[in-house]
Amino acid sequence: MVSRRLITSKRRGALWLVLVLLLPVDLYAHVASAPQTVQVAAPPNLKAPDFTLLNQEGERFVSSALRGKIVVLDFIYTTCTDVCPLFTANFAQLQRTLKNENKGDIFFVSITTDPEVDSPKVLKAYARRYGADFQSWAFLTGTEAQLKEVWKGFGIRVIRKGRGLVQHTSLTTVIDQRGMRRFNYFGEKWQTNDLLNDMSTLLDKKGTISDR
């Protein structure tokens, strides 16, 4: 006979799972008690916002110029000692993996959440520490007003705690060749193979809506 205690425990576990899934995305930002990884397929036909920012060279970067490529985009800041270094290291690993295969089909974008510190020069130095290839990876900054529009468009919550100390939503999103958001990862524990599988799906489907 199954004990009442076991049944109660299972019910509590199920209730906790429901509550976790109902948590607003904002709470997934650098919070130790939040789910470590949440991967969801973005709603079909959800267009990624277009934006114009500055890249690590101080040059104008227009996101719409990436149409026809799969874009993997995240939000980081250079003085972060929490999850941002992991995100950047994962992107670097993915870029090395894809260097000879599908190199021209995939582009990486990292957008700062701390424009006060992250000038193009600072971003370039940060990127070089990870061996980033700027031919297929851009590190972007801009004015506070410009970035706020981008953060809002992607649902990113940014809270400044002090100079060089920022709390922000941990989002990695995959955008297809038509500029549609297809997969979102909230949290820091996603594996590079997860993104490789998503990108392979989009390459195979050539931008059509996937069944995942």
Rosetta silent file (secondary structure, phi, psi, omega in degrees, C-alpha in Angstrom):
SEQUENCE: MVSRRLITSKRRGALWLVLVLLLPVDLYAHVASAPQTVQVAAPPNLKAPDFTLLNQEGERFVSSALRGKIVVLDFIYTTCTDVCPLFTANFAQLQRTLKNENKGDIFFVSITTDPEVDSPKVLKAYARRYGADFQSWAFLTGTEAQLKEVWKGFGIRVIRKGRGLVQHTSLTTVIDQRGMRRFNYFGEKWQTNDLLNDMSTLLDKKGTISDR
SCORE:     score description
SCORE:     0.000 S_00000001
   1 L     0.000  135.201  178.853    0.000    0.000    0.000 S_00000001
   2 L   -77.460  127.900 -176.818    1.295    3.432   -0.915 S_00000001
   3 L   -69.866  153.343  176.943    1.627    5.559    2.188 S_00000001
   4 H   -61.913  -33.846 -179.307   -0.279    8.840    2.565 S_00000001
   5 H   -63.403  -40.764 -179.937    3.075   10.569    3.137 S_00000001
   6 H   -65.857  -43.120  179.238    4.347    9.406   -0.266 S_00000001
   7 H   -61.853  -44.323  179.302    1.153   10.570   -2.008 S_00000001
   8 H   -61.004  -41.584  179.662    1.391   13.960   -0.267 S_00000001
   9 H   -62.308  -41.412  179.654    5.024   14.272   -1.309 S_00000001
  10 H   -65.445  -40.305  179.243    4.154   13.545   -4.924 S_00000001
  11 H   -63.406  -41.575  178.914    1.330   16.091   -4.842 S_00000001
  12 H   -63.718  -39.785  178.667    3.663   18.711   -3.412 S_00000001
  13 H   -62.709  -42.556  178.988    6.224   17.927   -6.105 S_00000001
  14 H   -65.340  -41.048  178.973    3.625   18.312   -8.828 S_00000001
  15 H   -63.479  -40.962  178.311    2.379   21.563   -7.311 S_00000001
  16 H   -62.415  -40.633  178.801    5.936   22.920   -7.159 S_00000001
  17 H   -61.873  -42.556  178.627    6.457   22.050  -10.837 S_00000001
  18 H   -62.466  -44.132 -178.839    3.282   23.918  -11.780 S_00000001
  19 H   -64.548  -39.021  178.744    4.338   26.952   -9.738 S_00000001
  20 H   -62.823  -43.319 -177.952    7.801   26.955  -11.306 S_00000001
  21 H   -68.164  -23.471 -179.919    6.342   26.868  -14.818 S_00000001
  22 H   -89.910   -5.350  179.916    4.064   29.788  -13.947 S_00000001
  23 L   -63.409  140.458  175.534    6.893   31.959  -12.653 S_00000001
  24 L   -63.537  148.828 -178.406    7.466   35.079  -14.732 S_00000001
  25 H   -57.576  -32.581 -177.834   10.542   34.941  -16.930 S_00000001
  26 H   -53.268  -30.887 -174.681   11.981   37.928  -15.043 S_00000001
  27 H   -78.159   -4.246  178.006   12.655   35.703  -12.050 S_00000001
  28 H   -85.493   11.718 -173.050   15.073   33.528  -14.004 S_00000001
  29 L   -93.766  101.531  172.522   17.709   36.260  -13.827 S_00000001
  30 L    52.759   39.923  178.944   20.741   35.272  -11.771 S_00000001
  31 L  -114.476  120.188 -172.581   18.603   33.822   -8.970 S_00000001
  32 L   -61.635  -31.751 -176.042   20.079   30.769   -7.305 S_00000001
  33 L   -87.022   -3.675 -179.583   16.695   29.275   -6.396 S_00000001
  34 L   -77.863  162.221  176.390   15.261   29.672   -9.906 S_00000001
  35 L   -56.488  135.675 -176.085   15.138   26.788  -12.393 S_00000001
  36 L   -70.615  -35.111  178.395   18.643   26.288  -13.756 S_00000001
  37 E  -145.188  132.028  172.046   17.467   25.704  -17.311 S_00000001
  38 E  -132.035  114.705  179.099   14.143   26.180  -19.021 S_00000001
  39 E  -110.394  125.452  179.414   14.059   25.467  -22.757 S_00000001
  40 E  -136.939  148.503  172.273   10.909   26.302  -24.645 S_00000001
  41 E   -77.740  129.931  178.720    9.977   26.665  -28.269 S_00000001
  42 L   -67.139  148.784  178.310    9.031   30.256  -28.928 S_00000001
  43 L   -55.643  137.501 -179.946    5.474   30.787  -30.207 S_00000001
  44 L   -55.849  145.283  175.887    5.369   30.481  -34.019 S_00000001
  45 L    66.346   22.668  173.327    5.597   33.743  -35.977 S_00000001
  46 L   -87.647  105.233 -174.831    7.005   35.691  -33.028 S_00000001
  47 E   -75.745  135.153  173.639    9.235   38.162  -34.832 S_00000001
  48 L   -71.360  141.411 -179.661   12.490   39.169  -33.205 S_00000001
  49 L   -65.817  141.105  172.746   12.719   42.943  -32.775 S_00000001
  50 L   -82.310  147.501 -179.397   14.869   44.825  -35.280 S_00000001
  51 L  -155.031  161.140  174.533   17.515   47.096  -33.810 S_00000001
  52 E  -129.565  121.189 -179.043   20.550   49.182  -34.631 S_00000001
  53 E  -134.574 -168.773  176.352   23.462   49.262  -32.180 S_00000001
  54 E  -111.036  137.651  177.796   27.271   49.551  -32.217 S_00000001
  55 L   -89.658 -174.444 -175.430   29.554   46.543  -32.533 S_00000001
  56 L   -65.472  -13.059  176.839   32.948   45.945  -30.916 S_00000001
  57 L   -94.509   -2.443 -175.617   34.588   48.055  -33.644 S_00000001
  58 L    80.989   14.365 -178.439   32.349   51.019  -32.915 S_00000001
  59 L   -96.525  152.095  179.343   30.575   50.420  -36.227 S_00000001
  60 E   -66.236  130.126 -179.248   26.848   50.582  -36.836 S_00000001
  61 E  -121.205  119.345 -178.059   25.252   47.134  -36.622 S_00000001
  62 E  -109.159  117.410 -173.104   21.810   46.616  -38.171 S_00000001
  63 H   -63.387  -31.343 -177.561   20.111   43.379  -37.112 S_00000001
  64 H   -65.407  -17.504  177.772   17.966   43.118  -40.247 S_00000001
  65 H   -68.646  -10.595 -178.882   21.169   42.561  -42.246 S_00000001
  66 H   -90.013    2.249  177.817   21.264   39.060  -40.713 S_00000001
  67 L   -55.855  138.844 -176.670   18.184   37.857  -42.608 S_00000001
  68 L    96.265  -11.807  176.594   18.936   34.533  -44.234 S_00000001
  69 L  -113.249  155.421  168.378   21.122   33.423  -41.334 S_00000001
  70 E   -82.614  129.890 -177.946   20.318   31.606  -38.114 S_00000001
  71 E  -114.367  128.105  174.360   21.082   33.992  -35.243 S_00000001
  72 E  -110.519  118.270 -168.158   21.933   32.829  -31.730 S_00000001
  73 E  -126.642  137.895  174.888   21.613   35.787  -29.380 S_00000001
  74 E  -140.279  178.235 -178.221   22.249   36.343  -25.698 S_00000001
  75 E  -126.052  127.128 -176.058   22.668   39.140  -23.146 S_00000001
  76 E  -143.283  171.577  165.240   25.859   39.576  -21.138 S_00000001
  77 L  -145.599  149.433 -164.042   28.046   42.194  -19.507 S_00000001
  78 L   -72.700  -23.764  179.948   31.814   42.122  -19.268 S_00000001
  79 L   -93.862    6.085  178.729   32.261   42.530  -15.495 S_00000001
  80 L   -66.408  134.395  175.992   29.818   39.729  -14.722 S_00000001
  81 L  -114.739   10.327 -176.092   31.284   36.968  -12.574 S_00000001
  82 L   -98.298 -105.261 -173.060   28.104   34.890  -12.519 S_00000001
  83 L   -96.448  -18.566 -176.595   26.665   33.222  -15.636 S_00000001
  84 H   -58.254  -43.233  177.497   27.843   35.538  -18.429 S_00000001
  85 H   -59.145  -34.440  177.895   31.335   33.977  -18.683 S_00000001
  86 H   -67.536  -44.281  177.889   29.675   30.588  -19.104 S_00000001
  87 H   -58.422  -46.082 -176.874   27.387   31.901  -21.850 S_00000001
  88 H   -66.922  -40.501  177.481   30.329   33.439  -23.691 S_00000001
  89 H   -63.443  -38.300  177.921   32.472   30.311  -23.333 S_00000001
  90 H   -65.769  -42.653  177.000   29.601   28.216  -24.709 S_00000001
  91 H   -61.347  -41.448  179.591   29.195   30.545  -27.687 S_00000001
  92 H   -62.111  -41.164  178.123   32.948   30.341  -28.305 S_00000001
  93 H   -64.367  -43.349  178.324   32.788   26.549  -28.252 S_00000001
  94 H   -62.392  -42.155 -179.177   29.843   26.559  -30.652 S_00000001
  95 H   -63.803  -39.981  177.561   31.630   28.941  -33.005 S_00000001
  96 H   -65.205  -39.948  179.921   34.711   26.708  -33.086 S_00000001
  97 H   -62.835  -36.395 -175.145   32.535   23.661  -33.729 S_00000001
  98 L   -94.437    4.964 -170.701   30.819   25.399  -36.642 S_00000001
  99 L   -58.455  -39.377 -177.557   33.912   27.075  -38.063 S_00000001
 100 L  -101.241  -15.445 -177.904   34.230   24.790  -41.065 S_00000001
 101 L  -121.256  125.891  179.347   30.634   23.617  -41.354 S_00000001
 102 L    59.963   25.081 -176.878   27.705   25.987  -41.910 S_00000001
 103 H   -58.982  -39.715 -177.506   29.983   28.889  -40.968 S_00000001
 104 H   -81.345   -5.514 -175.787   28.201   31.273  -43.279 S_00000001
 105 H   -97.149  -12.522 -171.963   24.738   30.194  -42.162 S_00000001
 106 E  -130.089  137.240 -179.682   24.971   31.026  -38.447 S_00000001
 107 E  -133.194  137.602  179.635   25.747   34.277  -36.637 S_00000001
 108 E  -103.835  141.898  179.048   26.220   34.904  -32.910 S_00000001
 109 E  -135.037  127.428  173.945   25.183   38.121  -31.169 S_00000001
 110 E  -120.193  122.402 -176.225   25.967   39.147  -27.589 S_00000001
 111 E  -110.911  131.803 -177.980   24.272   42.312  -26.334 S_00000001
 112 E   -73.096  152.090  170.333   25.446   44.100  -23.220 S_00000001
 113 L  -110.439   10.885 -178.878   23.216   44.879  -20.279 S_00000001
 114 L  -140.173   73.356 -177.999   25.717   47.422  -18.921 S_00000001
 115 L   -65.733  -19.443  178.802   26.390   50.205  -21.437 S_00000001
 116 L   -61.193  -38.029 -178.448   27.932   52.380  -18.714 S_00000001
 117 L   -99.605  -39.449 -168.620   30.985   50.089  -18.650 S_00000001
 118 L   -86.608   80.349  171.407   30.778   48.162  -21.911 S_00000001
 119 L   -76.806  167.264  175.301   32.087   50.467  -24.609 S_00000001
 120 H   -54.144  -41.591 -179.652   33.052   48.953  -27.993 S_00000001
 121 H   -62.496  -42.621  179.496   36.681   48.884  -26.874 S_00000001
 122 H   -66.126  -42.553  178.971   35.830   47.034  -23.646 S_00000001
 123 H   -63.502  -39.613 -179.915   33.641   44.559  -25.502 S_00000001
 124 H   -63.852  -43.000  178.539   36.371   43.881  -28.059 S_00000001
 125 H   -64.089  -41.854  177.933   38.925   43.128  -25.353 S_00000001
 126 H   -60.728  -47.693 -177.874   36.429   40.872  -23.588 S_00000001
 127 H   -61.504  -39.394 -179.394   35.636   39.012  -26.831 S_00000001
 128 H   -63.432  -31.861  178.901   39.298   38.457  -27.607 S_00000001
 129 H   -62.404  -24.358 -179.523   39.788   36.716  -24.262 S_00000001
 130 L  -102.154    5.485  178.533   37.398   34.045  -25.521 S_00000001
 131 L    69.293   30.625 -177.814   38.905   33.817  -28.994 S_00000001
 132 L   -65.250  139.450  174.738   35.768   35.179  -30.696 S_00000001
 133 L   -98.297  111.069 -173.836   35.798   35.333  -34.482 S_00000001
 134 L   -71.602   -7.373  175.926   34.171   38.644  -35.377 S_00000001
 135 L   -67.385  -25.348 -179.147   33.270   37.403  -38.857 S_00000001
 136 L  -137.992   24.691  178.612   30.355   35.550  -37.326 S_00000001
 137 E  -153.054  122.223  179.300   30.008   37.005  -33.828 S_00000001
 138 E  -116.209  139.540  175.678   29.172   40.579  -32.839 S_00000001
 139 E  -111.059  120.114 -166.496   29.350   42.144  -29.376 S_00000001
 140 E  -116.784  144.788  174.653   26.928   45.042  -29.202 S_00000001
 141 E  -141.862 -176.200 -179.162   26.415   48.147  -27.131 S_00000001
 142 L   174.956 -166.817  175.412   24.692   51.501  -27.503 S_00000001
 143 L   -74.552  162.626  177.099   23.100   54.253  -25.506 S_00000001
 144 H   -57.293  -42.678 -178.571   20.977   53.415  -22.490 S_00000001
 145 H   -64.614  -42.777  179.287   17.863   54.480  -24.424 S_00000001
 146 H   -62.801  -45.450 -177.312   18.740   52.314  -27.436 S_00000001
 147 H   -69.607  -34.363  178.189   19.453   49.276  -25.314 S_00000001
 148 H   -59.715  -37.567  177.649   16.333   49.676  -23.224 S_00000001
 149 H   -65.810  -40.052  178.560   14.274   49.290  -26.391 S_00000001
 150 H   -67.306  -47.065  178.477   16.178   46.124  -27.304 S_00000001
 151 H   -56.531  -45.678 -179.505   15.879   44.693  -23.788 S_00000001
 152 H   -62.331  -41.520 -178.684   12.162   45.400  -23.801 S_00000001
 153 H   -62.827  -31.311  179.743   11.719   43.808  -27.216 S_00000001
 154 H   -98.886    3.074  179.328   13.304   40.574  -26.021 S_00000001
 155 L    73.342   32.171 -178.518   11.654   40.620  -22.581 S_00000001
 156 L   -95.365  126.099  175.445   14.894   41.258  -20.716 S_00000001
 157 L   -97.980  127.705 -178.559   14.696   42.806  -17.269 S_00000001
 158 E  -122.394  126.235  178.046   17.794   44.746  -16.231 S_00000001
 159 E  -124.116  117.351  179.375   18.413   45.994  -12.690 S_00000001
 160 E   -83.290  120.515  179.237   21.526   48.034  -12.019 S_00000001
 161 E   -94.232  -18.961 -177.622   22.937   47.271   -8.562 S_00000001
 162 E   166.542  176.713 -179.830   25.987   49.508   -8.917 S_00000001
 163 L   -63.375  124.269 -179.942   28.752   50.300  -11.360 S_00000001
 164 L    74.953   11.944 -179.872   29.739   47.068  -13.057 S_00000001
 165 E  -133.970  110.841 -173.105   27.100   45.096  -11.165 S_00000001
 166 E  -133.950  139.167  171.051   23.886   44.236  -13.001 S_00000001
 167 E  -106.340  131.514 -177.983   21.109   41.726  -12.530 S_00000001
 168 E  -150.545  158.078  177.786   19.409   40.673  -15.739 S_00000001
 169 L   -61.444  132.896 -179.584   17.263   37.983  -17.274 S_00000001
 170 L   -91.621   93.515 -177.369   19.375   35.059  -18.471 S_00000001
 171 E  -122.767  132.998  166.416   18.093   34.487  -21.991 S_00000001
 172 E  -122.371  125.528 -176.111   19.613   32.766  -24.995 S_00000001
 173 E  -126.456  146.083  179.670   17.353   32.807  -28.040 S_00000001
 174 E  -110.227  124.401 -176.224   17.578   31.195  -31.476 S_00000001
 175 E  -113.529  132.752 -176.035   16.230   33.228  -34.402 S_00000001
 176 L   -82.648 -177.189 -173.285   15.542   31.636  -37.768 S_00000001
 177 L   -66.000  -17.805  179.395   16.431   32.829  -41.255 S_00000001
 178 L   -96.912    2.746  179.503   13.254   34.890  -41.519 S_00000001
 179 L    87.356   18.493  179.688   13.882   36.754  -38.283 S_00000001
 180 E   -99.097  134.748  175.995   11.455   34.695  -36.192 S_00000001
 181 E   -72.849  127.785 -174.071   12.309   33.642  -32.654 S_00000001
 182 E  -115.942  -36.951  179.809   12.155   29.876  -32.533 S_00000001
 183 E  -138.329  139.274  177.531   13.781   28.633  -29.317 S_00000001
 184 E  -123.618  136.131  172.860   14.413   30.306  -25.961 S_00000001
 185 E  -117.978  120.331  175.607   16.685   29.106  -23.172 S_00000001
 186 E  -107.635  121.669 -177.694   16.199   30.680  -19.746 S_00000001
 187 E   116.078  179.444 -170.549   18.954   29.846  -17.302 S_00000001
 188 L  -113.727   -3.136 -171.033   22.581   28.863  -17.518 S_00000001
 189 L   -99.677   15.107  176.781   22.736   25.091  -17.654 S_00000001
 190 L   -67.351  152.934 -178.957   21.882   24.512  -21.298 S_00000001
 191 L  -100.838  149.512  179.331   24.273   22.343  -23.239 S_00000001
 192 H   -60.637  -31.747  178.261   25.940   23.312  -26.501 S_00000001
 193 H   -63.529  -30.562  177.595   24.483   20.157  -28.064 S_00000001
 194 H   -61.829  -47.032  179.658   20.987   21.505  -27.351 S_00000001
 195 H   -68.720  -37.120  177.306   21.668   24.581  -29.454 S_00000001
 196 H   -60.231  -41.363  178.693   23.408   22.534  -32.138 S_00000001
 197 H   -64.270  -42.581  179.072   20.305   20.372  -32.437 S_00000001
 198 H   -63.592  -43.329  179.698   18.050   23.437  -32.697 S_00000001
 199 H   -65.984  -38.070  177.834   20.270   25.021  -35.342 S_00000001
 200 H   -63.223  -38.906  177.755   20.400   21.756  -37.288 S_00000001
 201 H   -60.668  -45.063 -178.864   16.612   21.626  -37.239 S_00000001
 202 H   -69.493  -35.160  176.815   16.381   25.127  -38.681 S_00000001
 203 H   -66.061  -39.767  179.302   19.041   24.406  -41.306 S_00000001
 204 H   -68.429  -39.803 -177.052   17.155   21.285  -42.379 S_00000001
 205 H   -83.431  -12.708 -179.376   13.804   23.070  -42.432 S_00000001
 206 L    54.783   41.729  173.059   15.273   26.154  -44.094 S_00000001
 207 L    91.144   -0.146  177.243   13.305   28.453  -41.828 S_00000001
 208 L   -78.407  162.137 -177.271    9.949   26.703  -41.859 S_00000001
 209 L   -67.544  127.083 -179.156    8.092   26.205  -38.580 S_00000001
 210 L   -84.651  161.134 -179.315    9.418   23.191  -36.744 S_00000001
 211 L   -85.776   -2.018 -175.190    7.261   20.624  -34.948 S_00000001
 212 L   -78.711    0.000    0.000    9.288   20.886  -31.725 S_00000001
